[in-house]
Amino acid sequence: MSDTVSSRTKTLTESDGSEASEEPIISDRWSNNITYRQLVISSCIGILQLWWHPYVHDLSKLIPFIFLYNVFSIFIGYPMFYLELALGVVTKKGVLRCWDLAPMARGIGFAMILCSVLTALALGAVAAWCLALFVHSFHSFLPWLHCAASAMPACAARHRPLPLGSETPAQSFFFNFVLNLKRDGLEGGLGNVVWELTVYFVICWLLIYFIAVKRIYSYSKLVLFKDVMAYFVLVCFALGAARLNGATAMFRLCDWSVLANNMEIWRDAVEYSLVEMSVSQGALIMLGAYCPKERHRLRVTAMLAFVASKTSCMISAFVLGATHGALQYDYDANSTGTWKGASASLVLWEDFVARVPGSQFWSALLFFTLFVVALSSTALLVQTIMSSLTGRSMRKIRWAFLILTCVLFGIIGTMTLCSQGGLYILNFLMEWPVGRPRVLVAAMCAIVVTYVYGQSTFCEDVFFAVGEYPGVFMRVCWAVTPCFLVGIFLSGASAFHTREAVAGWALIALALLPMAIIMMFYAIFKCRVRNIVGNEK
């Protein structure tokens, strides 16, 4: 193999014309591999790894789900992580322009941007929840240590029977005093705006603006502090969780038969493996585009990020599972009434800090850490959106576009996620448009690189960019997994039995629509050009 640049890479470079010769596509670079790797690794130590665990509410399914998730992380999550990072490194372009290597695939970039928008909206609300719990940690005692007399429904104190319909102190406080939650779902609308939560939500988006306005450099300064603090909290809590009574319940109660009887857990595991590795949201392509000019080991960067994602995810899942087992032990019950979805992890984190000595200190440290982690994860998504939508023509008014973006997020979130029904909206976002479109987007990325652009050509481009050739394992996964991903995505396409499912598939279709439209227009244009050339001959 010669050391000259491949002809297709030359074509991509020369297609920029005189504009590319005047100014680099992306002028910002890190000066060394350590800073670059730190930022890529940090993208896999976010709020999604510490908070979003779909099955902590059901201990019988938690261990089987974790097993499936880890298998799919190895064969799907890690190869797709490497692929997206390599796309940015090879093309040195953003989420939209990197698809110049296959013009018919430009819609993938728009689909990634839409996934980023919906994920950023959800994570902004989680940051507000964490800030609220951080502020409440400074009471004279933690307010969720005991039941409030005004709690509705009834709150059950520890070491007493848990009547049907009653709640634990942590659940009762979070639902009644943080969310002011409507108990009848979305019947009758979203309810009133919760003003205290709205204030926290606005503060979060102000801070996200100040992080993003300094561009990627301010984020790189934040991540080291965030990552060290996150691992310190996780290690300390893992040591404490191992000593809880009932901590092993998730192993004793696990039911492996769910793997054979429930296709939903397979879909959730695939989606989770992509979400936890930050795949299909464009952030990896953006980070790859900012890579250092000198050659570096892309494989090492990807592997370190994979290890960071696994360790943070597994430790937090263990702590939360142990806490849920301790709850069942306290109430001597098979079920604690823990809700499925976005509230489960935060309620269990609340309950855990209430069990350890110095609970106020650990509560403040935990929720401050989760707050910072949520801010950094959301800021990275906002930076991804900004870097994709602000070209050279908008560089001078970039700050105004960023203000408009943050204001829109704030207004939409205030009207929906900060209302009394906000929890139901957040559960809907995480269950449908945040996770499910990623499966098809990841499949299309692998198809385009492997079968449209050409896997051999792409691997050569990676070699010329970083000095390493992707291994056989990567190439096989890129070639084989698209069929599996498309099958997993289509396996849930028949679920239209509720209004929630109909609305969910509508948002998924909206996220995926750009891919279909651009491919259709490209096919029509190509056919017309062929017909014109054929008629001229």
Protein Blocks (a to p, Z undefined) as FASTA:
>chain_A
ZZbdcfklmmmmmmnommlmmpcfblcdcfbfklmmmmmmmmmmcfklmmmcfklmpmkl
mmmmmmmmmmmmmmmmmmmmmmmmmmmmmnopafklmmmmpmklmmmmmmmmmmmmmmmm
mmmmmmmmmmmmmmmmmpmbdfklpccfkbccddddehiacdehiacfklmmmmmmmnop
afkljghijbjadfklmmmmmmmmmmmmmmmmnommlmmmmmmmmmmmmmmmmmmmmmmm
mmpghklmmmmmpcfklmmmomklmmmmmmmmmmmnopaklmmmmmmmmpcfbdcdfklm
mmmmmmmmmmmmmmmmmmmmmmmmmmmmmnopabeoiaehjklmmmmmmmmmmmpghklm
mmmmmmmmmmmmmmmmmmmmmmmmmmmmmcfklmmmmmmmmmmmmmmmmmmmmmmmmmmk
lmmmmmmmmmmmmmmmmmmmmmmmmmmmmmmnopklmmmmmmmmnopacdfklmmmmmmm
mmmmmmmmmmmmmmckbfklmmmmmmmmmmmmmmmmmmmmmmmmmmmmmmmmmmmZZ
